[in-house]
């Protein structure tokens, strides 16, 4: 399917006309260390429209530009540019990128068999990694895609991850759509709770560590979408119960289920690979001194901090939990994994956050980074989970009712391997999981009948 770019324009914040003074904020310690400094977070919201929409594209674009300008006024730091450890806004070259595009296809035809490979074309920045220097990179970009004959609109967003985490992304989109009377997005909460300090030469390597599996991109990997409907999620929550955790959440149950079967697929692949290596007489190359499986899960700290922060507080206000499974067998009890996962969450809430927001915050964060480095070095495999569930993205209404589908648009050859993203289904019932694995491991997962008992691979999306 062909996507034609009609126009590209920088939309300036409505606040610029009212306030000509240069302003800036110092980045928080988390923003300085968090991974994804020059990575764009992609998300696409699909809307079904009536056939008369094709006659109103010009009015739609005009209205969206105006409301985007006003939304940037509420989040002025997201209209700015980042230089060094500061974000500067209210200068003449700042703003958000707005792209209008035409898709030479019917939305209904596309959604019958949605192609992950095509989705990146619906984004203003199809590439995951920014090609611009950080000091000139746009933080917020949107591409409004009109499908042919007024059959639908897809809003493709690219958010620079430097100070925009998933919650900030959600808050910005919801504010733009609703234009509610909200207070300006605040950045002061993040920078005051996690102030940056001078970093010694000995700590120069303490950037937010990536798993070796995340850094070493295989030549061939796949990103696939699996849907867990409401019944599947309910059954998994029952299976994940244990004497210690009697109330698994939907996200926890689906996370543990995917972790279990990803470990199973990885173990099968390693066993087959080892036999192949031995068969070729290369016994030494199959020695593995690492063991166990590591799961890191991003946690929004806003609701865990006391007193809680607002979702409209801007910044990377999240941290990662570490759950480690040592057993070598693949006959894993879901309840055991749930217990390990819940404990890792509680450690962030009860131990890390009070210390990270206290007088010893700087040292606590550096210590946590050291521990994460050590965990990656110890584990033979690692998985990174992130959840966009319960953010309200499935209720975002730009005037065309709620989205009929929410997708990501990362190219398979750019998506970090062993990365799993969870999000609410557009219907509000169930969870969609976007999983990236190397091709051989993905093939084993896709043919795991126990996995497919709960996970439906890439089902069609209806316009009703």
N, C-alpha and C positions, 0 to 999 in steps of 0.2 A: 504494500500500500504506500502511496506517495503522500508526503507531507510537504506542502508549499508554504514557505515563510512569506507573509504579506508585509509585515513591518516589524521594526525593532525600535524601541524608544526608552529612554531613561525617564522615569516618573519621579519628580522631586517631592519631598515631604511638604505637606501643606503648611507645616510650621515654619518653613524657611522664609516665607513671605512675611511672617509675623515676628520673626526673631532672627536678625542678621548676625548675631554674635556667635563666634566660633565656640563650640563646646566639645568637651572630651571627657571620657571616663577611663580610668585605669583598669586593665583586665584583672580579673581575679586569679588567684593561684590555680584554680581548677581549669580556667580557660587557657592558661599558659601551658599546663601540662597535659591536658586532655588530648587524646589522639584525634585525628581528623582535622588538623589545622587548616589544610587546604583541600578539604573534601566537601562535596556538595551532597546534602541529603535529598534524595528524590522522592516525590510522592505525587500521585495523579488521582484526581477526583473526576469520575465520569457522571454526567447528568443526561437524562433523557429529556428531550424538548419536543415541542410540537412542530409540525412541518412549516408553520409560518415563521419560525425563528430565523430562517435564512433571509427574510426581508428586514429583520431587525438587528442584524449583526453590527451595523454601524452604531446604533443606539446602545447596544450592549457594551461595545468596546468603550464608548465615551463614558458610560456610567461606571464601568469598572475602573477606568483610569482615575476618575474623580474620587471614588471611594478608596482606591489604593493610596492616593495622595493623603487623604485624611487619616487612613490607618497608619501610615508612616509617621504622621504627626504624633500619634499615640505611642509609637515605638521609635523614637528619634534615633536611638543608637543603632537600629537596624538599617537605617538609611545611610549611615556613615561608612567610612573606610577605616581599615585597621592598619596602623603603622607602629611597629615596635610592640610595646605592651599597652598601647592606648587605642581606643576607638574614637575617631573624630567625626562629628556630624555638624550639620547646618552650614556646610561649605557648598559652593556653587556646583561642584562636580559630583555631588552625592545624590543618592536616590536608588530606586529599584528598577530592574530591567523588566520591561513589559513587551512581550512578543505576541503578535497575532499570526495564526497559522490556519491553513485550510487542509483538511484531510480528504483525499479523493477516494472515499469509501463510506459505506453506511455503517453507523455505529452498531446496529443490530447484527450485521454480518460479521463484524470484527469480534463482538463479544460471544458469538457462538463457539468460537475456539480461540480465546485470547492468546496472543503470541507474546511471551516475555521479550523476545528479540526485537519486536516492533515498538515496545513501550518507550524506549529511550528517545525515539523520534518525537515524542509528545512533550519532551522537556526542553526548557530554554538552554540548559547545559547538558547535552546527552552524555558527556563524559563525567565519571565520578570525581575525578581529580581536576582541580582548577588549573588552567593553563596560564592564568594571569598572576602577576606578582601579588602577594597578599595585600600590599598597600593600595592597590588599584582595583582589587576584586570586589564585585558586587556581592552583597550579602543576601539579598532577596531577589529572586527572579521568578517570573511566571510566564507561561506560554498558554494562551487561550486558543484551543484547537476546535474549529468548527467542522464537524463531520458533514458530509455532503447531504443536500436536500433537507437541511434542518433536522437531521435525525438525532443529533446530540452534540454536547459540548464536553470536552475534557480539559480540566484545569491542571496543567502540569507545573509543579513547583520545584525549584532548586534552592535550598537554603545552605549557606556557608556554615560549616559546623564550628567555626571558631568561637562564637558566643551563642550559637543557636542550637539548643538540644531539642529533643522531641517535644517536650512540653512547651517550650518557647515557640516552636514551629506551629503546634496546634493552637496556641493562644493567638498567634498572629492571624492564622487562617480564619479562625472563628470570629475574631474581632472584625476582620475585613468583611466577612459575609454578613454578620449581624449588625455592625456599626452601632453596638450598644454604647451607652454612656459609661465607659470604663475609665478608670484612672490611667494615666500614661503608663506604659510598661516601664518598670523600674529596673535599673541595673545596680543600684546602690546596695541592695540586699546581698547579692552575690559577692561584690567586691569588699563589702564590710565584714561578711561572715568568713570569707576565705581570702584575706588580704595577701597580695604578693609580697615577697621579701627578696632581698638580694640573694642570689643563688651562687654558692661557691663553685669553684672550678671542679671540685670533687663530685658535684651533683649535676654536672652538665649532661650526664647520660640518663638522668631520671625523667625522661619524657614518658608519657603514658605508654607502657609496654604493650606490644602486640604479640599475640601467640605466634610461635614459629610457623604454625599452620596458616595463620593469617598473612604473614609476611611472604612466605614462600609460595607464590601463586603458581599452581600447576599449569601446564600448557593447556590442559583440557579440563574444564570444570563446568558444572551445570547449575543454573538457578531454576528451581521448580516451585510451583504453588500447590499447596495442599489445603483442603478445606475440612475443618472439623465442625460438623453441624451441632445443633444444640443437644441432640440426643447423645452424640459421641462424647461431647464435653462432659455432660452429666454422668455418663458411665465411667469416664476416666477419673472423675473426681471421687467416685465411689471406690474405684480400684486403688487410688492413691492414698486412701485413708490408712492410718496406722494408730497404734496405741499412743504415740507421741503427738501426731498431727491428725486431729479428728475432723478438721475443716479445710481441706485443700482448696485453694482458689482455682478458678478456671485456668488462669495463666500458669500457675504452678503445675497443675495436672498435665496440661498439654506440653509444657516444657519438659517434665520428667519423662513423658511418653516418647517424645522425639529424641531426647538424650539416650534413653534406653535402646531404641532401635538404630540410632546412629552409631552407638557403641557396638551393637551387634553386627552392623554392616561393616564397620571398620575392622572388627576382629576377624570376620570372614575374609575380607580382602587381604589382610596381613597374612592370614594362614595360607591363602592361595598364592600370594606373592612369595612367601617363604618357600613353599614347595617348588615354585618355578625357579627360584634362585638356587636351591639345593640341586634341582635337576640339571642346572647348568654348571654345577660344580663350583659355585661361588659361595661357599659356606660362611666365610668370614663376613660377608656383606649383610647378612641377615641378623647379626647380633644387635640386640636393642637393650641398652642399659636403663632405659626409662620404663616407667610402668604407671598404670592407672589412667583415669580419664578426668580431665578438668573442665568444669562448666563455669564460665564467668557470665554474670547476668547484670545488665545495667539497671540501677534502681533510682527512681526519681526521689531526691532527698527532700523536696519541698514539704511533703506531707509528713515526713518523719522527723523533721527539725521541730524543736519546741521553742517558742510557739511556731506553728506551721506557717510557711510562706505561701503567697498567692501563686497560682499558675501563671500569672502575668509578670512575675519577677523574671527578668531576662538573664540568661547565662547558662553555662553547662553545670547546672546544679544537680548533678547525678554522680554516683560512684558505682563501682562494680563489686558484686559479691563473688566469693570463690567457693565453689562446691567441688569436692574431690572424692571420687569413687575409686577405692583401691582394689576391690575384688577383680580377679582375672576372668571369672566365668561370665557368660553372657545371659544366663538364666536369672535375670535381675528382677527383684521384687520392686514394683512401682512404689510401694509404701516406703521402702528403704531409701529410695532416691528422693522421695518427697521429704523425708525426715532430714536428710543431708542438705537439701536445697533450702528448706525453711530455716534451719539453723544458720546457714550462711546469710540469709536475709536479716535474721535477728542480730547477728554480729554487727552488721552495718548500722542497724537502728539503735541498739543498746550500747555498743562499744565505740565504733568508729565515729559516728556523728557527734556525740557529746564531746569527744576529745578533739575532733577536727574543727569544731566551732568554738573551742575553748582557747585558753592561753597557749597550749601546746599544739595548736592546729597545724602549723608548718611542719613540725617534726612528725606529727601523726600521719600526715599525707605522704611525706617522704618514706616513712616506715612502711606504709601500706603499699607504696610502689615497689619497694624492695621485696616485699613478700610476694607481690604479684609476679615479679621477675623470677623469683625462686620457684613459684608454683608452675610457671610455664616450663622452666628448665627440668622440673621433676617429672611432669606428665608425658606420657607417650602420645597423647592426643588431647586436643582442647577444642572447645566449642564456645562461641560467643553468642549469647541470646540478648535480644532487645525487644521490649514490648511497647506497642502503641495502643494497647487496649485501654478502654475506659477514659480516653481523651476526648470523646465526643466528636471525632472526625466524621463519623457516619451520620451526624445530624447537621452538618454544615450546609446551609441553604443560601445560595447566591441569588435566589429568585426563581430557581427551576426545581424546587422541592429538594429532598434529600438526595445524596449521591446514590446511584444504583450499584456502584463498584468503586473500591479504593485499591490502588495498585502502587507498586514501586516500579522504577524504570531503570534499574542498574543493569548494565551489560554483563553478560556471564563472564567475559574475560577480564572484567574489572571488579566484580563483587568479591570481597574477601571470602576465601574458602572457609568452610565450617562456620559460617555466619547464618543465624536464624532470626528472622524478624516476625513477630506475632502482631496481628492487628484484628480489631473487631470486624466481623462481616458487616456489609452495608445494611443488611436487614436487622442487625443488632442481636442476632441469635447465632452463636457459634464464633469460631476463631479461624482466621486464615493464617497460614504459616508459609513464609517464603524462605526456602532452604537452599543454601549453596554448598555443594560438595564436589569433590573431584568426580569425574564421569563414572569411574568404575564403582566407587562407593555409592553414588547416586543410583546406579543401575541395580545394585543389590537392595537398596532401600525401596525402590519402586516395585520390586518383585517380592517384597516381604509381605506375605499374605496377612500376617498378624498386624502389621502396620496399616495395611489397606483396609482392614476391618473397621478402622476408625477414621482414616484419612482418605479423602476423595481427591485424586489428582486432577487439578485444573478443570473443574466443571464449568459448564457454560454459565453465562450471566444473562438473565432475562430482563427485558425492558419494563416489565409490569411491576 
